[in-house]
Structure formats: structure tokens, C-alpha cells
């Protein structure tokens, strides 16, 4: 059924909403925000104080999965206003179905997915009666409920079936958004940002030297692990030679490297690309997510994955992970699940026997001790990054920012989680474990000259087993950390190479600090050499293009995603680290 809507619910100031990305709604029935009234006598300052507490106070519904600082809320408010003006305003001559399609990430594509990023503050109201009424009006009686559930799962906040806002709470946030978020500077103090000072230590340099022969890159090479697209080549720099050379097209003059086009993608992605250590499987987020076999012809079928975002692989090539599987939480599986899926043509559901639910959050990274006795999954304070930012990522991690390290153990069939270890790291987030579990990298700051990454050692200490007595009992784990170095560089979630020497990030062009005159709205790849301190820019993309989500394979090649200005995407590889190592 398609009807023209002049829905009072979307005119009501109460219907505005909250956060984006990180935390689904309440399936227990939809409360109505439009039934709630916020006193018009509330001053801007009073309203800002109440609403900001709901959004960003310690333990609030929006700060448990991701940051909820001033920059985050301003971004969510801008997205909210855009959706209201383009999709939900009562005066718009749109049918109910047209309004719903307008809410999609790409409103011109009826198959595009819904995202909290697109909805902004509306995502906090996705579970309320107003959206339920919209879906009832748009779809047949036997279809609307499933469609509404899919919408809430994909775009509702908070995620993972955590309790959402009550109608009263939501009305306060919505009213603040409708007023334009006044007094936000007064009620939300910015996180402490000092000038970034680069540093290193003898311990970090000794670690880098040791990883040349003891890290996962060396171990996989010693095990004669076949690397994708290498054929008979014995030197990694001689791999990928049959692929198109993009160095002149998108490379930076003066950076010694070769850029190769791995694969043109026939679909759009969202929230990360990660590849297996052997470089064979590339996993992307999306709706659905997909895993492609780069050793297979470009026309070969991909495997669909029943989880929307945040793919990752174990550094020992034995497992993989996704977030959001089954409506919430992070799952890990043995790599055999991928091989079985390609052989059978079946999608990956994460109900396979060798898959396990680890923790209810997102933005994970995984390391593995070189003896295989302990795996760490790092999660915690983070800034969501789907690849669509128009400027530097926010870093409102806050004074209470915490990184969670979840120990995991291989029981012979699957990976099982131990008790979480909390590491409080004020003002830092976007955590990344090193491949060997021995380093933790966190991001701080947003502005040029103040942004960077901190590198800490991680030393596990084992205690008495926890859980039931017997073979199933798991050792307890605590960790000791120590700062080993700091690098000063703007960028997203860092990725450390398998020899633990090079850090790769994508960097959105900063409109307030752009001495090279790069096109605003673009993103490029940068690599930092922890051994020498040298930083190199790999790409120089044109207006409307972005290079995103760099990640390493075990032999030193760097993969990343390129989105062009026509909506097309491709995977690209660089041998820059191999060249730098040879100098």
C-alpha cells in the first residue's frame, strides 16, 4: 500500500532521535515519541544539558559502543536535519514507500541498505511507533513487520538489543536537534588535546628487529604459505605483475612503489575491507557483506556473509571475524568456514559449528601469540568510519575511554572467549592489536599537529582457571602495558604490518590544514615506518575519490579500497613497504 503521508509524527519536535552506529532498538513494542511533549519553557541551556547527558554521559546509551562527543553529536544532528528535510518533512509530496527509500544510504537505489550514519539522530528513534506506522503504510500486511525489523536491525541505535531510549528521553534529544543543538559548546567540553610529540624507545626498536624473524610474516613465510597472485615468484615484490599498473594514475610522485589493481568490484561496500594474511580472500562489509577469492577469475561467484560490517582475519591465517552477525555481537570462525562456503555455494551464517560469539560490540581487531596459546580481541572506545567522512575523524574518546581485551583460546574446534580485561586509556581509542598480540596501538586527537597514535607493549599474565572445573576451564588473564612510542599523523583506525614495522592509515583531507592543496572531501593512504620515522603518502586522488581501509598481507603488500567519483569501487595493492625495507 502506498499513501501520501502528512504524518504528524514527523512534524512533531519529539521525533528527532539520537546517535549513529554502535548500539539496536527495543523489539518489545514501539513507544510513540509523538505522544510526548517537551515543555516549551525549557531554555536552550537546560535542554542542551538534559539531552547531552542522555547522549554522552558515562554509561549513557550512546557512549558504550562508540564515542559520543561534541563532534559526533554535531555530525548526527546534521544528518538528522538532512533526512528530515529530504525524506520526512510532512509537506514533501512523497508516498510512504518513497519516504522509506529516501532513508536508504543511496536513496536512488531501492536495494541500498539502511545505516545509522545516514539517519543520524533519527537512528535513536528507529524503534518508536512513528517509524512503525511508516512501514505499515508502505508495505502489505504480511510484509511490513519483517521490513521494519530489518530496518531497526540495520540502522537502529543502540545496537545489539540494548535498551533504546524511552519516548520521554527521545523527545528531549529530538527537541534539542530541532532547535539546532544550541548551547552545545557550553555543555560539552572538548577532550584534552595537546601538541603531538613523536617518540620512540629502544624497546620498540628491539621489538621491530625481533619481529623480522619471529613475527607472523616470518612464520608464515617459513611455513611456505602460498601467497595470492604470486605464481612462481619467490620475491614478494615480483608478485601481482600480471595486474594493471595504476602507479601513474593515482600514485604520489616521489614515493617509490608500484600500485596494482587487484579487482574491480561489481557492488558497493561499507564499513571496512580486510583480507586474509595470504592475500587470497578479501572480505567487505555491506548488505549483504561479501568475501571474494582473489585467486579466482573476476567472474567467479563471491560468498555472501550474514553480518553487516567490520570483517577481519586472524594473523595466523586460521580464522576470521565479522560484527553484527545475527542482529548483534562479534563472531569468529575458523577459516575452514570460508573454504566450505566457496565449495558449497552457501552463505556464511555464523551458525556453523566452528563459529563462536565473542562479545556484544563492534570495531574489533585480533592478534595471536606466535605459540598459538592466546588470542586477543581488542574493542572499546572508537569513532565510526564507514568511509564517507568529508574531513578528519573525530576523537572524542573522553576521560573514561577504555580498551577491552578479550582473551580467546582455541579448543580444537572453535575459538572460545575468556574474561574481558579492561585497560583504561583516557582520550584514546580506535584500538588495534599487533599481529603477535604484543603491541596495542590507539589513536588520539583530530587536528593537524595534535593527532597521532600511541604504541604500547602488552604483556599477558596468567592466573588460575576460571569457569567450570575440568578441561573446559580457561586460564584467567591480566595484562601489563607500557608506552613505547608515539607517531604524529592524522588518520583512521591504524593497521600494523606483519613484521610490525609499518603503520598504514587512510587520511581524510583536512580543509583547515591542507598545504598540498588536495581536493577537499578526498581521502588518501599514508604509511609510517616505525624504524626510521619516515612517513610517505601513497595516493593522490582526484575530487570525489577516496582511498580507504588499508590493511596488510603477510608478505608486505598493502591492500586498500578505492571509491571513485562515479560510484565504482576497486581493490588496489601497493608494494611500498617492500621497497622501504629494501632501502
Secondary structure as UniProt FT lines:
FT   HELIX           8..11
FT   TURN            13..14
FT   HELIX           33..35
FT   TURN            40..41
FT   HELIX           44..56
FT   TURN            58..59
FT   TURN            61..62
FT   HELIX           70..83
FT   HELIX           84..88
FT   TURN            90..91
FT   HELIX           96..102
FT   TURN            107..108
FT   TURN            110..111
FT   HELIX           116..119
FT   TURN            120..121
FT   HELIX           123..125
FT   TURN            126..127
FT   HELIX           129..138
FT   TURN            141..143
FT   HELIX           144..155
FT   TURN            160..161
FT   HELIX           167..178
FT   TURN            179..180
FT   TURN            182..183
FT   HELIX           184..187
FT   HELIX           202..214
FT   HELIX           216..222
FT   TURN            223..224
FT   TURN            228..229
FT   TURN            231..232
FT   HELIX           236..238
FT   TURN            239..242
FT   HELIX           247..250
FT   TURN            253..254
FT   STRAND          259..265
FT   STRAND          273..275
FT   TURN            277..278
FT   STRAND          281..284
FT   TURN            287..288
FT   STRAND          289..293
FT   TURN            294..295
FT   TURN            298..299
FT   STRAND          303..305
FT   STRAND          309..313
FT   TURN            315..316
FT   STRAND          319..323
FT   HELIX           325..327
FT   STRAND          330..334
FT   HELIX           336..344
FT   TURN            353..354
FT   STRAND          355..359
FT   STRAND          365..368
FT   TURN            370..371
FT   STRAND          375..380
FT   TURN            399..400
FT   STRAND          402..410
FT   STRAND          415..424
FT   TURN            426..427
FT   STRAND          429..433
FT   TURN            435..436
FT   STRAND          439..444
FT   TURN            448..450
FT   STRAND          452..466
FT   TURN            471..472
FT   STRAND          474..487
FT   STRAND          495..496
FT   TURN            498..499
FT   STRAND          502..508
FT   TURN            511..512
FT   TURN            515..516
FT   TURN            520..521
FT   STRAND          523..529
FT   TURN            530..532
FT   STRAND          535..537
FT   TURN            543..544
FT   STRAND          546..552
FT   TURN            554..555
FT   STRAND          558..563
FT   TURN            565..566
FT   STRAND          569..574
FT   HELIX           576..582
//
